[in-house]
Amino acid sequence: MKIETNFSCDIFCAVVDNFGDIGVCWRLAKQLAHEHGLAVRLWIDDLASFKKLCAEIKIDRPAQQQQGIDVRLWLHTANAFTHIQPAQIVIETFACQLPEKYIAAMAAMPHPPVWINLEHLSAEDWVEEYHGLPSPHPTLPLVKYFFFPGFTAATGGLLLENKLLVQRDVFQRDAFQNNPLAQAAMWGTLGVPPPQPNEIRVSLFCYENAALPSLFSHWATGEKAIFCVIPEGRIVPQVATFFKHDALKIGDTLQQGNLRVQIIPFIEQDRYDELLWACDVNFVRGEDSFVRALWAGRPCVWHIYPQHDQVHLQKLQAFLNLYCATLPAEMAASTQALWNAWNNEQNVSAAWDNYWTHHLLLQQHARTWSANLAGNRLTVNLLNFIHNPARMRASRSYSSSQ
């Protein structure tokens, strides 16, 4: 569905966790521009990290065009944004706090922008209640609206490109059912050999995790051959320690028993989708890769972003309650056990065995889950919200009262 609009849009992204914030913002920018025709300007304060997701980025250029997006370096300095005209739609992602000069310029406009705070993804019950609520500025004639991504119809939904699921289905059918040469070619672009018969292929993208040695040890001594593909990143030093190597580099392949791992480059977003589509199970982390794993329609294990007060475990359980609601009791229990052991950094050996016993049914469930989520798309919901007359009347009413 395309919502016709000639609006301009500024998206602000402050990099906190390397790639998760950028991943969401870059996908949002591309979908708003390519699928809905908005003129998008993406402000980001770490171009070096961004380059990992978009190789064309020039880290020495404060302003550049990439894939139809106006990409700007967000400088956190006193003189920044002195002469910047705000867009008609302003999206502040993950409460990153807009520059004061930019906020003042918004308030000075004859028709202030629609100001959205795009929040983090959560399955918790309270999200439905707070989604779409206004937050008037304490001193200026501006209203900010909280927009919560989520998994139910009463939330903002998830980022999903128009043709993604069709592309996934064509890829999985043509490359992995009927065309061994296409499958080998796909893996060859990553420098990885194609799967052997009866091999389990796993992608592993996670934070540092004390449970990793137990998982690797169990895979190494198990009956099934497991090939684990690991994009370069935070987990690589821990992998090197397990295999008793001083350091690992891209292309390194190591084996212990029935476990074989290979380090691959950190890959761009579209190719990461293909990796998820190609694997039997995907270990993912944070927000962006988690949502992409859901769209992949494959069994996955989520390493949620750890928080010092353990709030992340409540968020994890909230999602599991939704995801497992329609599963048979034994499958639900095995899924909950593995995800909880992984996130609590406990020994996962028994949990993995129980989980993999149900992998064929979990595969079916993953496909059904992605299909059920597909009708609740974030960009469509966001633009519908922006064009909502009731919301706009409330905004004008507040502004005129100041």
C-alpha positions in Angstrom: 0.0 0.0 0.0 1.4 3.4 -0.9 0.2 6.6 0.8 0.7 9.5 -1.7 2.5 12.4 -0.1 4.9 15.1 -1.1 6.0 15.7 2.4 9.6 16.2 3.5 10.9 14.2 6.4 13.9 14.6 8.8 15.0 11.4 10.7 17.5 11.8 13.5 19.7 8.9 14.6 22.1 8.9 17.5 24.3 5.8 17.4 24.3 4.0 20.7 24.6 0.3 19.9 26.7 0.3 16.7 24.3 -1.1 14.2 20.8 -1.5 15.7 19.9 2.2 15.7 21.3 2.7 12.2 19.7 -0.4 10.9 16.2 0.7 11.9 16.7 4.3 10.7 18.2 3.3 7.4 15.3 0.9 6.6 12.8 3.5 7.7 14.4 6.2 5.5 14.5 4.0 2.4 10.9 2.8 2.8 9.5 6.3 3.3 11.5 7.6 0.3 11.2 4.6 -2.1 7.7 3.3 -1.3 5.9 6.5 -0.3 7.7 9.3 -2.1 8.9 11.4 0.8 11.9 13.6 0.5 14.0 12.1 3.4 17.0 13.7 5.1 18.7 11.3 7.5 20.8 12.9 10.3 23.3 10.5 11.8 26.2 11.1 14.2 28.4 8.1 13.3 29.1 7.7 9.5 31.8 5.1 10.2 29.3 2.7 11.8 26.8 3.5 9.1 29.3 2.5 6.4 29.1 -1.1 7.6 25.4 -1.2 6.5 25.9 0.9 3.4 29.3 0.5 1.8 28.8 3.6 -0.5 28.8 6.0 2.5 31.7 8.4 2.4 32.7 9.0 6.0 34.5 12.2 5.2 31.5 13.9 3.6 29.1 15.7 6.0 26.4 15.8 3.3 25.8 13.2 0.5 23.1 11.4 -1.5 22.8 7.7 -1.0 20.0 5.6 -2.6 17.8 8.6 -2.9 18.3 9.7 0.7 19.9 13.0 1.8 22.4 11.8 4.4 23.8 14.4 6.8 26.4 14.2 9.6 24.7 15.2 12.8 27.3 17.3 14.7 26.6 17.8 18.4 28.1 21.3 18.5 26.7 24.7 19.6 26.7 26.1 16.0 25.1 23.1 14.3 21.6 23.6 12.8 21.9 27.3 12.9 20.6 27.7 9.3 18.7 24.4 8.9 15.0 24.5 7.8 13.1 21.7 9.5 11.1 19.2 7.4 7.4 18.8 7.5 7.7 15.5 9.4 10.4 15.2 12.1 11.2 11.7 13.4 13.2 11.6 16.6 14.3 7.9 16.9 14.7 6.2 20.3 14.4 9.5 22.3 17.7 10.8 20.9 16.9 14.4 21.8 16.7 16.9 18.9 19.1 19.9 18.8 17.8 22.9 20.7 18.3 25.2 17.6 16.4 22.7 15.5 13.5 22.6 18.0 13.4 26.4 18.0 13.3 26.5 14.2 10.4 24.0 14.3 8.4 26.3 16.7 9.1 29.4 14.5 7.5 27.8 11.4 4.0 29.0 10.3 2.9 25.4 10.3 5.0 23.4 12.8 6.1 19.9 11.7 4.5 16.7 12.8 7.0 15.6 15.5 7.2 11.8 16.1 9.3 10.0 18.7 9.9 6.5 17.3 10.3 4.3 20.3 12.1 1.0 20.8 10.3 -2.3 19.9 8.4 -4.0 22.7 5.7 -6.6 23.2 4.8 -5.4 26.6 1.1 -4.8 27.4 1.5 -1.1 28.2 2.8 -0.3 24.7 -0.7 -0.4 23.3 -1.9 2.2 25.9 0.9 4.6 25.2 1.2 4.3 21.4 0.2 7.5 19.7 0.0 9.7 22.9 0.9 13.4 22.6 3.6 15.1 24.7 3.2 18.9 24.5 6.5 20.9 24.7 6.7 22.7 28.1 7.3 26.1 26.6 6.9 26.0 22.8 3.8 25.5 20.6 4.9 22.0 19.7 3.5 18.5 20.3 5.6 15.3 20.1 3.8 12.0 19.5 5.0 8.7 20.8 5.0 6.0 18.1 5.6 2.4 19.3 6.5 -0.4 17.0 4.9 -3.7 18.1 3.4 -7.0 17.3 -0.3 -6.3 17.7 -2.8 -4.2 15.7 -3.0 -1.6 18.5 0.7 -0.7 18.0 2.7 0.8 15.1 3.6 -2.5 13.6 7.0 -3.5 12.1 9.2 -2.3 9.2 8.5 -4.4 6.2 9.3 -3.6 2.5 6.5 -4.1 0.0 8.1 -7.0 -1.8 10.2 -8.6 0.9 8.2 -11.7 1.6 7.7 -12.4 -2.1 11.5 -12.0 -2.6 12.1 -14.4 0.3 9.8 -17.0 -1.0 11.3 -16.9 -4.5 14.8 -17.1 -3.0 14.0 -20.0 -0.8 12.2 -21.9 -3.5 14.5 -21.3 -6.4 17.9 -21.3 -4.6 17.2 -23.9 -1.9 14.8 -26.4 -3.4 15.3 -26.6 -7.1 18.7 -25.1 -7.9 21.9 -26.4 -6.1 24.0 -24.2 -8.3 22.2 -21.1 -7.2 22.6 -22.1 -3.6 26.3 -22.7 -4.1 26.6 -19.3 -5.8 24.9 -17.5 -3.0 27.2 -19.1 -0.3 30.1 -18.5 -2.6 29.6 -14.7 -2.5 30.3 -15.0 1.3 33.3 -17.3 0.8 31.3 -20.1 2.4 30.9 -23.6 1.0 27.3 -24.9 0.4 25.7 -27.1 3.0 26.5 -30.8 3.1 23.6 -33.3 3.3 22.0 -33.4 6.7 24.1 -30.5 7.9 22.4 -27.9 10.2 23.4 -24.4 9.1 23.2 -21.7 11.7 23.8 -17.9 11.6 25.1 -16.4 14.9 24.9 -12.7 15.6 24.8 -12.0 19.3 26.3 -10.0 22.1 29.0 -11.4 24.3 27.3 -14.4 26.1 28.7 -16.7 28.8 26.4 -19.4 27.4 28.3 -19.6 24.1 30.9 -22.1 25.3 28.2 -24.6 26.4 26.5 -24.3 23.1 29.6 -24.7 21.0 30.8 -27.7 23.2 27.4 -29.3 22.8 27.4 -28.8 19.1 30.9 -30.2 18.8 30.1 -33.4 20.6 26.6 -33.8 19.1 25.5 -36.3 16.4 24.5 -33.6 13.9 27.1 -31.7 11.8 26.6 -28.0 12.4 28.1 -25.2 10.3 27.9 -21.9 12.1 28.3 -18.7 10.1 29.4 -15.7 12.2 29.5 -12.1 10.9 32.5 -10.2 12.2 31.6 -8.3 15.4 31.6 -8.4 19.2 31.3 -12.2 19.5 34.5 -13.0 17.5 37.0 -12.7 20.4 34.9 -15.1 22.4 34.8 -17.5 19.5 38.6 -17.3 19.3 38.9 -18.1 23.0 36.8 -21.2 22.6 38.9 -22.5 19.8 42.1 -21.5 21.6 43.2 -18.9 19.0 44.8 -15.6 19.8 42.6 -13.8 17.2 40.4 -14.5 14.2 40.0 -12.7 10.9 37.4 -12.8 8.1 37.5 -16.1 6.2 38.9 -18.1 9.1 37.3 -21.5 9.5 37.7 -23.7 12.6 36.4 -27.1 13.5 36.0 -29.1 16.7 34.2 -32.4 16.4 30.9 -31.9 14.5 31.0 -28.1 14.9 32.5 -26.0 12.1 32.5 -22.2 12.3 33.5 -19.6 9.7 33.9 -15.8 10.2 32.4 -13.8 7.4 32.4 -10.0 6.7 29.8 -7.8 8.3 27.4 -7.7 5.4 24.9 -5.1 4.2 21.3 -5.2 5.0 19.9 -6.9 1.8 22.6 -9.6 1.9 22.0 -10.2 5.6 18.3 -10.9 4.7 19.6 -13.6 2.3 21.8 -15.1 5.0 18.8 -15.4 7.3 16.7 -16.9 4.6 19.3 -19.5 3.8 20.0 -20.8 7.3 18.1 -23.4 9.3 18.1 -21.4 12.5 19.2 -17.8 13.2 20.6 -16.4 16.4 20.1 -12.7 16.3 20.5 -9.7 18.6 19.0 -6.4 19.4 16.0 -5.0 17.4 16.8 -4.7 13.7 18.2 -8.2 13.1 15.5 -9.7 15.3 12.7 -8.3 13.1 14.5 -9.4 10.0 14.8 -12.9 11.4 11.0 -12.9 12.0 10.5 -12.0 8.3 12.9 -14.8 7.3 10.3 -17.3 8.4 13.0 -19.5 10.0 13.3 -20.6 13.6 15.3 -18.0 15.5 16.7 -17.3 18.9 16.7 -13.7 20.1 19.5 -12.2 22.3 17.7 -9.2 23.6 19.8 -6.1 24.4 20.9 -6.6 28.0 20.0 -3.9 30.6 21.6 -3.6 34.0 18.3 -3.7 35.9 17.2 -6.9 34.1 14.2 -5.1 32.5 15.1 -6.8 29.2 14.1 -10.2 30.6 10.6 -8.9 31.1 10.5 -7.6 27.6 11.8 -11.0 26.4 9.0 -12.8 28.3 6.4 -10.5 26.9 7.4 -11.4 23.4 7.6 -15.1 24.2 4.0 -15.0 25.6 2.8 -13.7 22.2 5.0 -15.9 20.1 4.3 -19.2 21.9 0.6 -18.6 22.5 -0.6 -20.8 19.6 2.2 -23.4 20.0 1.6 -26.9 21.4 2.6 -27.0 25.1 5.8 -29.0 24.5 7.0 -26.8 21.6 6.2 -23.7 23.6 8.2 -25.0 26.6 11.2 -25.9 24.5 11.2 -22.4 22.8 10.9 -20.6 26.1 13.6 -22.8 27.7 16.2 -22.1 25.0 15.5 -18.4 24.7 15.6 -17.9 28.5 18.7 -20.0 29.0 20.5 -18.1 26.2 19.5 -14.7 27.6 20.3 -15.7 31.2 23.7 -16.9 30.0 23.1 -20.4 31.3 24.1 -23.8 30.0 22.0 -24.3 26.9 22.8 -28.0 26.0 19.6 -29.7 27.0 17.5 -26.7 25.9 19.0 -26.9 22.4 18.3 -30.6 22.0 14.6 -30.1 23.0 14.3 -27.1 20.7 15.8 -28.8 17.7 13.5 -31.9 18.2 10.7 -29.6 17.0 12.5 -27.8 14.3 10.1 -28.8 11.4 7.0 -27.6 13.3 8.9 -24.5 14.5 9.7 -23.8 10.8 6.0 -23.9 10.0 5.2 -21.7 13.0 7.8 -19.2 11.9 6.3 -18.9 8.4 2.8 -18.5 9.9 4.0 -15.9 12.3 5.6 -13.8 9.7 2.5 -14.0 7.5 0.3 -12.9 10.4 2.5 -9.9 11.1 2.8 -8.8 7.5 -0.5 -6.8 7.5 0.7 -4.4 10.2 3.3 -2.3 8.5 5.0 0.5 10.4 5.5 3.0 7.5 1.8 2.7 6.5 0.7 3.1 10.0 3.0 6.0 10.6 1.8 7.9 7.5 -1.9 7.1 8.4 -1.2 8.5 11.9 0.4 11.7 10.4 -2.6 12.2 8.1 -5.2 11.5 10.9 -7.5 14.5 11.0 -8.3 14.0 14.7 -4.6 14.0 15.6 -4.0 17.1 13.5 -6.9 19.0 15.0 -5.6 18.2 18.5 -2.2 19.6 17.5 -3.7 22.8 16.1 -5.9 23.2 19.1 -2.9 22.9 21.4 -0.7 25.3 19.4 -3.4 28.0 19.2 -3.9 27.9 22.9 -0.2 28.8 23.6 
